[in-house]
Each structure stands twice: as C-alpha cells, then as structure tokens.
C-alpha cells in the first residue's frame, strides 16, 4: 500500500508543477510602472436632455416640442496615458476623437383638440465630431489573479468640429462633461485589456438662442429653452 502511495505521489508531482505554472499571474510588474501608454477604441450612444419651453408659438395656439428618437451607435478612438499616483490609483489622460449622431424629432400639439403630430416626416439629424480631452482618476480594487475591477471618474472637455449653421439649430461647440464609470482590467500574456462602461453628463446648455438666422428655422429654436448633452460609452483599452 505504501508503495502505491509513493508511486501516485511521484506521478502527481509533474501535474502539480503544471498547475502552479498556470496560476502564475500575467504581467506581474505592470501595475508598478510609474507611466504607461496604450490606445482605446469603443462605441457610444449620444443623447440630449431636452428642455421644451411649453409655450404656444403657432398661429392657432399649437405647442411645438422636441424629443430624441433613434439612439444610434457611434465610434470613439484615442490614446491612453496613465500615471501611477499611488498603489491602485492612477491619473489618466485620454485624448481622442469621437463620432456620433442624435435624431431630434419635433411635434406639434393643439391643446383644444389634444392632437399631436410630427411637423416633419423625419427627425433632424444632428451629427457631431468631438475632439475629446478627458482627465480621469482610476481607482482599482485588489488584483484577482489576472483580473481586477475598477472605478473611474473625472472631467472631459469636448469641442464639436461639426457644429456650424446646420440641422435647423445652432449649437455651441464647446462643452464640459462630468464622467463616471466602472470596468475590469484583464491581464493577458503581452498586454492588458480593459473593458469599461462610462457615462458623460454635459454641464452647459449647448443651445444657441440666436438660431441659424433663417426665419423658417426660428421655430425650432424658440420651442426649446435648452439642450444638455449626454453620452454613454463602451470602451476597450489596450495597454
């Protein structure tokens, strides 16, 4: 019996060694580096928080109001620069560019008849091309072998290259955003992959009350008291 136990132990030693090798974490010194770089690619959906005036602006007492329809997927790409402030805390600068679109549909409503109808057959397609300059703090939990959850938050300045006189509305190009989100770091053999969900909440009213200058477009501006931007991201980081 003792001989069989010894033989089983000898046979199992190589297997134990292989299991130990599998448990060695990837990229062990990665988080100790003071500075590292990478790139990001992701998807977004752009939205507006719409503030309607609620005032009757039509000749027959109609109220004109707007709402966002058809949330469309967009694209964002950028560069990652990450500086280690302390263990599990990093300062990240992620300059990049993003593309997206918001569809704004206008309706009329006549209060005496309680009727609602679209004033156009299709929504206004408000396209945006943002230059982005986010500065974020990333707080990471303890590493679990080759994965680690984290929280991220900070400020992002965006400049919209596509915002000139178009879309029957005139919007302001520059806006600041508060950003917050969460994700997971996955330590691969040669790089770290991070998957992140994040929300960006615009701080400014980006509606320009001056309008486009076209009298036919003025009703689209007069119907609104404000527009605030909201953007939601699914991003993949390669570092």
PALUMMI-738940 format. One record per residue (C-alpha): residue in one letter; x negated, y negated, z negated. Coordinates in Angstrom, 3 decimals, decimal comma. Example, Ala and Ser with C-alpha at 12.3 -4.5 7.8 and 13.67 -1.06 7.14 Angstrom:
+---+----------+----------+----------+
| r |        x |        y |        z |
+---+----------+----------+----------+
| A |  -12,300 |    4,500 |   -7,800 |
| S |  -13,670 |    1,060 |   -7,140 |
+---+----------+----------+----------+
END
This chain:
+---+----------+----------+----------+
| r |        x |        y |        z |
+---+----------+----------+----------+
| X |    0,000 |    0,000 |    0,000 |
| X |   -2,824 |   -2,429 |   -0,876 |
| X |   -4,490 |   -1,639 |    2,457 |
| X |   -1,303 |   -2,540 |    4,333 |
| X |   -1,038 |   -5,846 |    2,425 |
| X |   -4,669 |   -6,664 |    3,263 |
| X |   -4,084 |   -5,854 |    6,933 |
| X |   -0,966 |   -8,046 |    7,016 |
| X |   -2,911 |  -10,899 |    5,427 |
| X |   -5,717 |  -10,620 |    7,997 |
| X |   -3,199 |  -10,629 |   10,868 |
| X |   -1,329 |  -13,653 |    9,482 |
| X |   -4,405 |  -15,866 |    8,993 |
| X |   -4,666 |  -16,945 |   12,655 |
| X |   -0,928 |  -17,695 |   12,685 |
| X |   -1,249 |  -19,849 |    9,587 |
| X |   -4,071 |  -21,712 |   11,226 |
| X |   -1,966 |  -22,390 |   14,303 |
| X |    0,922 |  -23,675 |   12,169 |
| X |   -1,403 |  -26,034 |   10,351 |
| X |   -2,629 |  -27,394 |   13,677 |
| X |    0,934 |  -28,059 |   14,742 |
| X |    1,527 |  -30,071 |   11,576 |
| X |   -1,391 |  -32,448 |   12,172 |
| X |    0,210 |  -35,829 |   12,964 |
| X |   -0,479 |  -37,556 |   16,252 |
| X |   -2,308 |  -40,907 |   16,393 |
| X |   -3,217 |  -40,834 |   12,715 |
| X |   -5,183 |  -44,156 |   12,685 |
| X |   -2,664 |  -46,003 |   14,887 |
| X |   -0,947 |  -47,967 |   12,098 |
| X |   -4,261 |  -49,028 |   10,562 |
| X |   -5,324 |  -51,047 |   13,611 |
| X |   -5,039 |  -54,806 |   12,982 |
| X |   -3,920 |  -55,558 |   16,544 |
| X |   -2,451 |  -53,527 |   19,378 |
| X |   -0,690 |  -54,133 |   22,663 |
| X |    1,798 |  -52,479 |   24,983 |
| X |    4,805 |  -53,126 |   27,172 |
| X |    8,580 |  -52,807 |   26,935 |
| X |   11,442 |  -52,026 |   29,252 |
| X |   15,105 |  -51,949 |   28,369 |
| X |   18,723 |  -52,614 |   29,149 |
| X |   21,015 |  -55,363 |   27,923 |
| X |   24,613 |  -56,490 |   27,993 |
| X |   25,282 |  -60,224 |   27,876 |
| X |   28,388 |  -61,709 |   26,333 |
| X |   29,880 |  -65,071 |   25,342 |
| X |   31,725 |  -66,108 |   22,235 |
| X |   34,331 |  -68,308 |   23,913 |
| X |   35,862 |  -71,326 |   22,175 |
| X |   39,001 |  -72,448 |   24,002 |
| X |   40,428 |  -75,924 |   23,383 |
| X |   44,022 |  -74,643 |   23,289 |
| X |   45,194 |  -77,858 |   24,909 |
| X |   47,695 |  -78,124 |   27,742 |
| X |   45,822 |  -79,500 |   30,742 |
| X |   48,209 |  -78,599 |   33,571 |
| X |   50,882 |  -80,801 |   35,092 |
| X |   53,633 |  -78,556 |   33,699 |
| X |   52,216 |  -78,048 |   30,225 |
| X |   50,136 |  -74,962 |   31,044 |
| X |   47,272 |  -73,967 |   28,811 |
| X |   44,095 |  -72,807 |   30,534 |
| X |   41,831 |  -70,457 |   28,640 |
| X |   38,968 |  -68,052 |   29,355 |
| X |   37,723 |  -64,670 |   28,210 |
| X |   34,752 |  -62,444 |   29,063 |
| X |   35,551 |  -59,339 |   31,095 |
| X |   33,460 |  -56,563 |   32,618 |
| X |   30,351 |  -56,383 |   30,421 |
| X |   27,600 |  -55,474 |   32,879 |
| X |   24,220 |  -53,819 |   32,246 |
| X |   21,116 |  -55,940 |   32,729 |
| X |   17,363 |  -55,387 |   32,657 |
| X |   14,607 |  -56,727 |   30,427 |
| X |   10,823 |  -56,233 |   30,642 |
| X |    7,993 |  -57,690 |   28,597 |
| X |    4,611 |  -57,446 |   26,900 |
| X |    4,010 |  -56,303 |   23,320 |
| X |    1,501 |  -57,930 |   20,980 |
| X |    1,619 |  -56,673 |   17,403 |
| X |   -0,444 |  -57,919 |   14,446 |
| X |   -0,650 |  -55,953 |   11,183 |
| X |    0,108 |  -58,260 |    8,252 |
| X |    0,047 |  -55,515 |    5,635 |
| X |    0,928 |  -51,812 |    5,450 |
| X |    4,358 |  -51,260 |    7,046 |
| X |    4,710 |  -54,955 |    8,006 |
| X |    3,865 |  -56,328 |   11,457 |
| X |    4,250 |  -59,640 |   13,262 |
| X |    5,293 |  -59,066 |   16,868 |
| X |    5,255 |  -61,433 |   19,857 |
| X |    7,160 |  -60,025 |   22,828 |
| X |    7,189 |  -62,470 |   25,774 |
| X |    9,150 |  -61,273 |   28,773 |
| X |   11,923 |  -61,811 |   31,269 |
| X |   15,491 |  -60,518 |   31,362 |
| X |   18,261 |  -60,433 |   33,929 |
| X |   21,980 |  -60,201 |   33,291 |
| X |   25,465 |  -61,370 |   34,156 |
| X |   28,621 |  -62,420 |   32,349 |
| X |   32,037 |  -62,405 |   34,015 |
| X |   34,319 |  -65,156 |   32,746 |
| X |   37,990 |  -64,879 |   33,720 |
| X |   40,336 |  -67,873 |   33,432 |
| X |   44,055 |  -67,547 |   32,716 |
| X |   46,971 |  -69,947 |   32,597 |
| X |   49,791 |  -69,681 |   30,112 |
| X |   53,037 |  -71,639 |   30,256 |
| X |   54,411 |  -71,837 |   26,717 |
| X |   58,115 |  -72,383 |   27,590 |
| X |   58,160 |  -69,310 |   29,789 |
| X |   55,482 |  -67,390 |   27,852 |
| X |   53,838 |  -66,261 |   31,056 |
| X |   50,170 |  -65,531 |   31,636 |
| X |   48,425 |  -65,179 |   34,946 |
| X |   44,919 |  -65,376 |   36,384 |
| X |   44,091 |  -68,590 |   38,152 |
| X |   41,507 |  -66,774 |   40,314 |
| X |   41,580 |  -63,283 |   41,798 |
| X |   38,075 |  -62,586 |   40,472 |
| X |   36,104 |  -63,865 |   37,451 |
| X |   33,350 |  -66,449 |   37,505 |
| X |   30,073 |  -64,530 |   37,783 |
| X |   27,610 |  -66,300 |   35,522 |
| X |   24,170 |  -64,868 |   36,245 |
| X |   21,162 |  -65,504 |   34,030 |
| X |   17,411 |  -65,035 |   34,364 |
| X |   15,850 |  -65,651 |   30,961 |
| X |   12,257 |  -66,347 |   30,055 |
| X |   12,001 |  -64,974 |   26,502 |
| X |    9,594 |  -65,777 |   23,668 |
| X |   10,615 |  -63,682 |   20,634 |
| X |    8,615 |  -63,780 |   17,417 |
| X |    9,743 |  -60,967 |   15,132 |
| X |    8,874 |  -59,289 |   11,838 |
| X |    8,927 |  -55,483 |   11,863 |
| X |    9,282 |  -53,632 |    8,564 |
| X |    8,622 |  -49,899 |    8,756 |
| X |    9,519 |  -47,105 |    6,369 |
| X |    7,082 |  -44,369 |    5,399 |
| X |    5,978 |  -42,198 |    8,275 |
| X |    7,639 |  -38,806 |    8,555 |
| X |    5,023 |  -36,744 |   10,387 |
| X |    5,416 |  -38,074 |   13,958 |
| X |    8,419 |  -40,378 |   13,474 |
| X |    9,166 |  -43,490 |   11,473 |
| X |   12,301 |  -45,682 |   11,172 |
| X |   12,044 |  -49,455 |   11,041 |
| X |   13,969 |  -52,724 |   10,839 |
| X |   13,190 |  -55,820 |   12,889 |
| X |   14,324 |  -59,437 |   12,787 |
| X |   13,281 |  -62,926 |   13,799 |
| X |   13,768 |  -65,746 |   16,279 |
| X |   13,817 |  -65,834 |   20,082 |
| X |   13,651 |  -68,909 |   22,334 |
| X |   15,184 |  -68,304 |   25,766 |
| X |   15,094 |  -70,502 |   28,849 |
| X |   17,544 |  -69,697 |   31,636 |
| X |   15,964 |  -70,213 |   35,047 |
| X |   19,298 |  -69,635 |   36,822 |
| X |   21,272 |  -72,367 |   35,099 |
| X |   21,829 |  -75,201 |   37,502 |
| X |   25,074 |  -76,507 |   39,003 |
| X |   26,830 |  -73,247 |   39,783 |
| X |   29,659 |  -70,973 |   38,719 |
| X |   32,033 |  -73,987 |   38,345 |
| X |   30,485 |  -74,576 |   34,929 |
| X |   27,320 |  -76,376 |   33,924 |
| X |   25,428 |  -74,590 |   31,146 |
| X |   22,392 |  -75,677 |   29,172 |
| X |   19,208 |  -73,808 |   29,976 |
| X |   17,530 |  -73,660 |   26,550 |
| X |   18,888 |  -71,802 |   23,533 |
| X |   17,574 |  -70,301 |   20,323 |
| X |   18,638 |  -66,866 |   19,066 |
| X |   18,570 |  -65,045 |   15,764 |
| X |   17,661 |  -61,408 |   16,414 |
| X |   18,002 |  -58,316 |   14,239 |
| X |   17,963 |  -54,610 |   14,864 |
| X |   16,629 |  -51,177 |   13,976 |
| X |   14,745 |  -48,406 |   15,679 |
| X |   12,499 |  -45,370 |   15,489 |
| X |    8,789 |  -45,011 |   16,253 |
| X |    7,766 |  -41,687 |   17,798 |
| X |    4,059 |  -40,869 |   17,758 |
| X |    3,175 |  -38,999 |   20,929 |
| X |   -0,182 |  -37,479 |   21,811 |
| X |   -1,586 |  -40,534 |   23,592 |
| X |    0,807 |  -43,395 |   22,797 |
| X |    3,624 |  -44,499 |   20,501 |
| X |    7,152 |  -44,637 |   21,887 |
| X |    9,716 |  -46,797 |   20,084 |
| X |   13,459 |  -46,822 |   20,715 |
| X |   15,317 |  -49,866 |   19,405 |
| X |   18,832 |  -51,311 |   19,248 |
| X |   18,960 |  -55,062 |   18,718 |
| X |   21,468 |  -57,930 |   18,724 |
| X |   20,702 |  -61,530 |   19,713 |
| X |   23,050 |  -64,252 |   18,499 |
| X |   22,783 |  -67,638 |   20,186 |
| X |   22,769 |  -70,650 |   17,872 |
| X |   23,645 |  -73,504 |   20,240 |
| X |   26,732 |  -74,422 |   22,202 |
| X |   25,403 |  -73,995 |   25,747 |
| X |   28,407 |  -75,544 |   27,494 |
| X |   27,509 |  -78,876 |   29,070 |
| X |   30,631 |  -81,085 |   28,727 |
| X |   29,540 |  -83,205 |   31,699 |
| X |   30,604 |  -80,403 |   34,024 |
| X |   29,387 |  -79,879 |   37,564 |
| X |   30,532 |  -83,262 |   38,800 |
| X |   33,137 |  -81,728 |   41,107 |
| X |   36,682 |  -82,798 |   40,242 |
| X |   38,047 |  -79,402 |   41,284 |
| X |   35,753 |  -77,743 |   38,722 |
| X |   36,535 |  -80,071 |   35,823 |
| X |   39,454 |  -77,980 |   34,547 |
| X |   37,074 |  -75,080 |   33,860 |
| X |   35,007 |  -77,289 |   31,555 |
| X |   37,970 |  -79,069 |   29,952 |
| X |   39,551 |  -75,752 |   28,956 |
| X |   36,568 |  -74,922 |   26,723 |
| X |   35,204 |  -76,547 |   23,600 |
| X |   32,147 |  -74,313 |   23,509 |
| X |   30,289 |  -71,193 |   24,630 |
| X |   27,795 |  -69,310 |   22,480 |
| X |   25,657 |  -66,546 |   23,892 |
| X |   25,422 |  -63,001 |   22,526 |
| X |   23,130 |  -60,316 |   23,929 |
| X |   22,759 |  -56,659 |   22,939 |
| X |   19,647 |  -54,647 |   23,777 |
| X |   18,486 |  -51,050 |   24,075 |
| X |   14,709 |  -51,251 |   24,411 |
| X |   11,878 |  -48,758 |   24,869 |
| X |    8,380 |  -49,791 |   23,714 |
| X |    5,164 |  -48,122 |   24,878 |
| X |    2,162 |  -48,976 |   22,692 |
+---+----------+----------+----------+
END
